[in-house]
Amino acid sequence: MAIDPIAILKQTFPDMPDEEVRQLASVARVKTYPPGTILCHEGRVEDAFYVIVSGRAEVCKQMDAESSRVLARPGPAEFFGEIALVQESPRTATVRTVELTTVLEIDRETFETVLYRSPRMALQIIRQVTSRLRDADQKAIADLRQKNVELARAYAELEEQQRVRSKFLTTVSHELRTPLTAVNGYLSLIRSGAVRPEQQPDVLDTIGRNVDTVVHLVNSILFLQELELIAPEFQEVALGEVVLRAAQQVRERAEEAGVRLQVQVPSGLPSFQGDPTGLERAVEALVDNGVKFSPDGGEVRVETFYDGEWVGVRVSDTGVGVPE
């Protein structure tokens, strides 16, 4: 297919007088590049200006050592690298072809010979360059505003995470202090001889229960740490079995608290891919929370269900409730 550089340049620079278009076309070289060819290298001082005849390129800006951002995808009658015609400065972005691309290519030295013959062309090119820089500045400002919004959102999320972490540490400290204080108190009584021989079995049982509570809390903390460091291994999960195991872990505490624990697992629940250990921990935590905040004589109900689309667990209790 015959390529008419004059027609291409006229389409690209519609306000440029015909004589200037013809002079510019006379020094333009027609070249075709395969996909993946880098025409402009970010950070390098290069001297070529390109107008796309056919095909498409991609303009990328390196954001940091590991990531880049696509700024534009110029196509036919669009141009890039125009700064190289008016000054020696490093490229501000990398441009590579994304498909077979034909361009009109003009280098600075050749362009300057035409410029000396037609000073008016300089004004036309400067107008184009100024317009492109203005558009680039506006885009950069818009990008900065968006980044500020994203940064503010990330900072707010970080503050919330820090607040939750601080609250968690306070709660854990309180939860650990209570059983440890009881253990320490009973051990002091035993050492001082204040516990009669017939009382020792009950005292030791109490110490044992409080030590179990501490171990349970420590295991939970270690599990949370593992969640951040180790990816769960998904496997086939039978939710009914998970729920029954979780309830069994809490049943003794429920009996001690005088709370009835009701578990309903209907038959025919479909299995699914998941992390059974993590799910068991989650259900156990919910049931344990229900037991903890239910009054003496209260009830905690654990129900599994399948509605044709979702398999789920409901945990309800007669305690103080949780705000929506």
Secondary structure, DSSP 8 states (H G I E B T S, - for coil): ----HHHHHHHH-TTS-HHHHHHHHHT-EEEEE-TT-EEE-BT-B--EEEEEEES-EEEEEE-SSS-EEEEE---TT-EE-GGGGT---BBSSEEEESS-EEEEEEEHHHHHHHHHH-HHHHHHHHHHHHHHHHHHHHHHHHHHHHHHHHHHHHHHHHHHHHHHHHHHHHHHHHHHHHHHHHHHHHHHHHHHT-S-GGGHHHHHHHHHHHHHHHHHHHHHHHHHHHHHHS----EEE-HHHHHHHHHHHHHHHHHHTT-EEEEE--TT---EEE-HHHHHHHHHHHHHHHHHTS-TT-EEEEEEEE-SS-EEEEEEESSS----
